[in-house]
Amino acid sequence: MPQEIERKFLVKGNFKEYAFANEEVIQGYLSSVPERTVRIRIKGGEAYITIKGASNESGISRYEWEKERPVSEARELLTLCEPGVIDKVRYYVICNKHTFEVDEFRGENAGLIMAEIELSDEDEAFDKPEWLGKEVTGDTRYYNASLTKQPYSKW
Protein backbone atom coordinates (compact mmCIF):
# COMPACT_ATOMS: atom_id res chain seq x y z
CA MET A 1 0.00 0.00 0.00
CA PRO A 2 1.33 3.47 -0.82
CA GLN A 3 2.01 5.51 2.30
CA GLU A 4 2.24 9.25 2.79
CA ILE A 5 4.73 10.16 5.52
CA GLU A 6 4.39 13.85 6.25
CA ARG A 7 5.00 16.35 9.03
CA LYS A 8 3.26 19.73 9.31
CA PHE A 9 4.41 22.99 10.89
CA LEU A 10 3.11 26.49 11.32
CA VAL A 11 5.23 29.15 9.66
CA LYS A 12 6.72 32.07 11.58
CA GLY A 13 8.55 34.54 9.46
CA ASN A 14 9.55 35.18 5.89
CA PHE A 15 9.81 32.06 3.77
CA LYS A 16 8.88 33.58 0.39
CA GLU A 17 12.38 34.84 -0.37
CA TYR A 18 13.53 31.19 -0.35
CA ALA A 19 10.74 29.86 -2.60
CA PHE A 20 11.75 28.74 -6.08
CA ALA A 21 8.16 28.40 -7.37
CA ASN A 22 4.51 28.78 -6.39
CA GLU A 23 1.10 27.86 -7.76
CA GLU A 24 -2.57 28.27 -6.92
CA VAL A 25 -4.39 25.30 -5.43
CA ILE A 26 -8.15 24.78 -5.25
CA GLN A 27 -9.47 21.65 -3.61
CA GLY A 28 -12.68 20.17 -2.30
CA TYR A 29 -13.75 16.94 -0.64
CA LEU A 30 -16.22 14.36 -1.90
CA SER A 31 -15.75 12.64 1.47
CA SER A 32 -14.10 14.14 4.53
CA VAL A 33 -14.68 11.47 7.18
CA PRO A 34 -11.46 10.72 9.11
CA GLU A 35 -11.36 7.05 8.03
CA ARG A 36 -11.21 8.05 4.35
CA THR A 37 -11.01 11.35 2.57
CA VAL A 38 -11.60 11.73 -1.14
CA ARG A 39 -10.13 14.97 -2.44
CA ILE A 40 -10.40 16.74 -5.79
CA ARG A 41 -7.54 19.17 -6.44
CA ILE A 42 -6.62 21.56 -9.21
CA LYS A 43 -3.00 22.65 -8.84
CA GLY A 44 -1.60 24.90 -11.51
CA GLY A 45 -2.64 23.33 -14.80
CA GLU A 46 -3.06 19.81 -13.42
CA ALA A 47 -5.82 18.01 -11.54
CA TYR A 48 -5.92 15.00 -9.23
CA ILE A 49 -8.27 12.77 -7.30
CA THR A 50 -6.75 11.55 -4.05
CA ILE A 51 -7.96 9.02 -1.50
CA LYS A 52 -6.38 9.09 1.95
CA GLY A 53 -6.91 6.67 4.82
CA ALA A 54 -6.93 7.43 8.51
CA SER A 55 -3.66 8.64 10.04
CA ASN A 56 -1.65 6.40 12.32
CA GLU A 57 -1.39 7.20 16.04
CA SER A 58 1.39 9.79 15.57
CA GLY A 59 -0.48 11.48 12.72
CA ILE A 60 2.60 11.21 10.50
CA SER A 61 1.68 8.30 8.19
CA ARG A 62 -1.41 7.26 6.27
CA TYR A 63 -2.47 5.46 3.13
CA GLU A 64 -2.56 7.68 0.04
CA TRP A 65 -3.68 6.89 -3.51
CA GLU A 66 -3.62 9.59 -6.17
CA LYS A 67 -4.39 9.71 -9.90
CA GLU A 68 -4.11 12.58 -12.35
CA ARG A 69 -7.36 13.54 -14.07
CA PRO A 70 -8.24 16.11 -16.74
CA VAL A 71 -8.84 19.60 -15.31
CA SER A 72 -12.30 19.63 -16.92
CA GLU A 73 -13.28 16.51 -14.92
CA ALA A 74 -11.93 18.02 -11.71
CA ARG A 75 -13.98 21.20 -12.24
CA GLU A 76 -17.10 19.06 -12.65
CA LEU A 77 -16.30 17.01 -9.54
CA LEU A 78 -15.69 20.17 -7.49
CA THR A 79 -19.39 21.01 -7.99
CA LEU A 80 -20.26 17.77 -6.17
CA CYS A 81 -17.96 18.37 -3.21
CA GLU A 82 -19.00 19.04 0.37
CA PRO A 83 -19.30 22.73 1.32
CA GLY A 84 -16.06 24.59 1.99
CA VAL A 85 -13.49 24.72 -0.78
CA ILE A 86 -9.81 25.20 0.13
CA ASP A 87 -8.13 28.07 -1.72
CA LYS A 88 -4.41 28.58 -1.21
CA VAL A 89 -1.09 29.44 -2.81
CA ARG A 90 1.55 26.74 -2.47
CA TYR A 91 5.21 27.77 -2.36
CA TYR A 92 8.08 25.34 -2.84
CA VAL A 93 11.17 25.84 -0.70
CA ILE A 94 14.27 23.63 -0.88
CA CYS A 95 16.12 23.04 2.38
CA ASN A 96 19.13 20.80 1.75
CA LYS A 97 17.80 17.47 0.41
CA HIS A 98 14.12 18.15 1.16
CA THR A 99 11.47 20.40 -0.33
CA PHE A 100 8.97 22.08 1.95
CA GLU A 101 5.53 22.84 0.53
CA VAL A 102 4.33 26.03 2.22
CA ASP A 103 0.62 26.80 1.93
CA GLU A 104 -0.65 30.35 2.37
CA PHE A 105 -4.39 30.00 2.76
CA ARG A 106 -6.96 32.43 1.41
CA GLY A 107 -10.66 32.99 1.95
CA GLU A 108 -12.00 31.89 5.33
CA ASN A 109 -8.62 30.34 6.17
CA ALA A 110 -6.65 33.54 5.45
CA GLY A 111 -3.91 34.15 8.00
CA LEU A 112 -2.98 30.47 8.21
CA ILE A 113 0.41 29.56 6.75
CA MET A 114 1.51 25.95 7.07
CA ALA A 115 4.57 24.03 5.85
CA GLU A 116 4.62 20.32 5.06
CA ILE A 117 7.54 18.02 4.42
CA GLU A 118 7.27 14.51 2.99
CA LEU A 119 9.72 11.97 4.36
CA SER A 120 10.81 8.47 3.41
CA ASP A 121 10.20 7.18 6.95
CA GLU A 122 8.82 8.57 10.19
CA ASP A 123 12.24 8.88 11.85
CA GLU A 124 14.01 10.55 8.93
CA ALA A 125 16.05 13.56 10.03
CA PHE A 126 15.67 16.89 8.25
CA ASP A 127 16.92 20.43 8.65
CA LYS A 128 14.48 22.97 10.07
CA PRO A 129 14.76 26.44 8.54
CA GLU A 130 14.44 29.46 10.86
CA TRP A 131 10.95 30.30 9.53
CA LEU A 132 9.57 26.93 10.60
CA GLY A 133 7.35 27.27 13.68
CA LYS A 134 5.40 24.94 15.95
CA GLU A 135 4.80 21.39 14.74
CA VAL A 136 1.10 20.60 14.25
CA THR A 137 1.43 17.08 12.82
CA GLY A 138 -1.50 15.00 14.04
CA ASP A 139 -3.56 18.02 15.12
CA THR A 140 -6.69 17.35 13.08
CA ARG A 141 -7.75 21.02 13.18
CA TYR A 142 -5.00 21.67 10.63
CA TYR A 143 -6.09 18.97 8.17
CA ASN A 144 -7.39 20.59 5.01
CA ALA A 145 -10.56 18.48 5.24
CA SER A 146 -11.15 19.92 8.73
CA LEU A 147 -10.51 23.47 7.54
CA THR A 148 -13.41 23.14 5.10
CA LYS A 149 -15.78 22.56 8.05
CA GLN A 150 -14.17 24.76 10.69
CA PRO A 151 -12.20 27.51 8.93
CA TYR A 152 -9.22 29.11 10.64
CA SER A 153 -11.04 32.48 10.82
CA LYS A 154 -13.65 30.91 13.15
CA TRP A 155 -11.23 29.49 15.73
N, C-alpha and C positions, 0 to 999 in steps of 0.2 A: 504494500500500500504506500502511495506517495505521502510523505510527511512534510508539513511546513514547520520549521523550527525558527521561531521569531521572538525577538525581545522588543519591547516598546518603551519609549522614554518621552517625557515632556521636554520641550526645548526652552532654554533660557539664554537668550542672547542672539547675536547675529550669526546666522549660518549661511545666509544667501550669498555672501561674498565667496564662499567655498563651493557653491553649486556649479556643476558643469552643464546642467540641463534642467528644464522643468517642462511640465505639461499639465493641462487641465484634465481633471478626472470627475466624471459623473457616475454615480452608481446607486442602484436600488436593490431591494431584496424581495424575491418571490417568496422566500421563507426565512424567517429570522429567529426561529426557535433555537435555543442553545445546542440541542443535540445535532442539528443540521441547519446550516444556512445555505441558501442558494442565492448567489449574487449575480447581477447583471452589471457590467462595467464598460464604459466607453472611456478610453484613455488615449489622448492624442487622436490619431486616426485609426485606432484599432479597437476591437470590442471582444469581450470575453464573457463566458458563463463559468462560474466557479461554485463548486460545492465544497463546504468545509464541515468537518465533524466537530464534535465537542472537544474542548481543550483538555489536556491531561491535568493532573493536580497542580502542577506548577504554573500552568497557563502558557507554557513556552511552546509545546508541540501539539499538533492536531493534524488529522487527515485533511488533505487538500487535493482536489481534482479540478483541473481547469482546461477549457478548450476555447480556442479562438473562434469567433463567429463574425459574420458580416455586420458592419455597423448598422445597416438598415434593419436587420433582425433585432439587434440590441435595442434600438430606438422603439421598435414595436413592443418588445418585452418590458421595457421600462414603463410602458403605460399600464401593465398588469401588476406592477410591483406594489407592495405595501406602502402606505403613506410615509413620507419622509425621505426624500432623496438626499444623498450625500454629494456635496459640491465642494471641491477642493483643488488646490494647485499642489502638485507633487514636485519636489526638488530632489535632485540626485547629487549626493555629496560623497566623494571618495575619501576614505580615511584608512590609509595603508592598504591592506588587502581586502577591505570590505567597502561596500557601498551602502550608505544610509539613505533611506527614502524618507524625506521630511515632508509631511503633509500640513499645509496651511489651509485650514478649513474656512469656508465662507458660509453665507446664509445664517441660519439659526445656530450654527456651530462656530461662527466667527470668534476669533480670539484664542481658539485652541490650535496649538502647533505641536505636532507629535512626530517623533522620529522612530523608524523601525529599522531593524537590522536582521537579515536572514543569516542563519548559521548552519553549519554542517552537522553539528551535534549540540546538545544542550549545554555542555561544559566547555565549548570552544571559547578561547580567550579572544578579546578584541580590544582595540584602543578606543578610549572614550574622549572625543573632542571636548574642548572647554564649554561649548554651547549646549552640551547634553545635560539635561536636568534629571529630575527624579524618575526612577524606573516605575512604570505602571503596568508592566507585564502581568497578566492575570487579573487585573482590575477590570471587570466586565463593563463598567461605565464607559471605558474608553474604546470598546469594540465599536466599529463602525455601525454594525447592526443595532447596537444599543443607542447610538447617537441619533438614529432615525426616529426612535421612540421618545427619548429623553434628551433633547439637544443641550449642548453645553451652555447655551444662554439661559437655560431654565434651572440650572443647578443652584 
